Amino acid sequence: MPTTQDNARGKRAAHFTKASDTAKAAGSAQDGSASTGVVTPPRSARRSASRATGATRPVQATSSTHMSERTALATKRAAAAHKRRSQGTHPSTKAKRHNSIAVALLAVMAVAAVVGVGFLVVPHLFQRVESGQEDYPSGEQVIVTVPDGAGGSQIAAILIENHVISDETAFYQEIQKQNADATMKSGTYQFVTGATPSEVVRQLVSGPNATEYRLKLAEGLSVTQTAEQVEAQLGIDAKEFVEQAKASNYVDDYPFLSGVDSEYDTLEGYLFAKTYDLGGTDMTADSVIRAMLDQYQTEVGMLDFEAARTTLRDRYNIEISDYGIIKLASIIEREALTDEERPLVSSVFYNRLGRPFPGMGYVWPYLQSDATMMYVVDGEVTQADNQTDSPYSTYTNQNLPPTPICSPSLPSIQAALEPAETDYFFFYIKPNYSAFSETAEEHEQAQADYAYSQSEDSDE
């Protein structure tokens, strides 16, 4: 915490003459004390007064009648002067007194004005001192996290606390200037201390820029692949992440995991793909996993699984659980290349699961997806791979695999909930090429057409 300076208040002493002091000085003339308000009598009066009071200057003898008149006149003049001093009626004294009172009143008003301004200015000065901004070096990089739903005042407080800005008023003015009230984004930012409000607001509108706490995950990753990305981007051990990614560790907090087969106990399919801003978290395997499960709950929680199951039951005469829909969505994610292809691929799988296979007259519910065995071998599969007894081989095992094979995107989940209505049982998808067919013969022709187009391209 920065130390508050003792002289921050900027105290000033104001000295002025009180009206009561002026009155006291005027009144002191009555008891013979010195006073700046005493009026000096005329010189003739002083001479007369000195003779009347026994001056030492020798006086020649004259007639007693003449001496009595002069003494009486001097006494009369001295008495008049004393009366004027006692009553303070001399015009110059009254004017000085009034001037002293006026000066005192003006001084009081001036001090009051200074105090009033102090009440307005001093708190702001204290705020700056207490924030430590003035003692904190500019140009230092700091990481700042703006929480979801934070308003302007909360953001300003965070920025001041981290020494990014020092003037809250200027920050508000810049928000209004850039019309950024509703466009500033939450997340983790990298700022420099002492930045200008305009720079800060522009970055808040642009969005989080701190890469140290950012995790970017693509759709279609398995738990193992996700763990590798977490280690590469965040430094969390991949093995530790895989060991933590068990459904049993989170089912109490996330009820949608209740359908996971306890034999496999995995979060496969639920680690939602997204670019995550993880600033402000503990940065552990658990906190990262919870962020992903929270995102799944937010994104997928808006979808109506119950209504989808009713439609699928009526159209294909099948019962499928929420977990089964996520399994199928993960296969769609790996097989389709575009969002337009996903509902069509979904229709092929549902037709195979619930409708009589062409030319057979009965349901032959083998999905025959290479993608499910790719999950096992972690690469391209061969015909021999597909014919193994692995529970993930959808050539040798009917229906769905025991777990999802990746984390599906939202479009793939939507496609699993709402497949296109088609009679397709086959698809053949390559980059920039896709064909959907109702019969095996059409499917073989589609493969031949693709091979021919590739040979034509190579000849050119």
Secondary structure, 3 states (H helix, E strand, C coil): CCCCCHHHHCCCCCCCCCHHHHHHHHHHHHHCCCCCCCCCCCHHHHHHHHHHCCCCCCCCCCCHHHHHHHHHHHHHHHHHHHHHHHHCCCHHHHHHHHHHHHHHHHHHHHHHHHHHHHHHHHHHHHHHHHHCHHHCCCCCEEEEEECCCCCHHHHHHHHHHCCCCCCHHHHHHHHHHCCCCCCCCCEEEEEECCCCHHHHHHHHHHCCCCCCCEEECCCCCCHHHHHHHHHHHHCCCHHHHHHHCCHHHCCCCCHHHHHCCCCCCCCCCCCCCCEEECCCCCCCHHHHHHHHHHHHHHHHCCCCHHHHHHHHHHHHCCCCCHHHHHHHHHHHHHHCCCCCCHHHHHHHHHHHHHCECCCCCCECCCCCCHHHHHHHHCCCCCHHHHCCCCCCCCCCCCCCCCCCCCCCCHHHHHHHHCCCCCCCCEEEEECCEEEEECCHHHHHHHHHHHHHHHHHHHHC
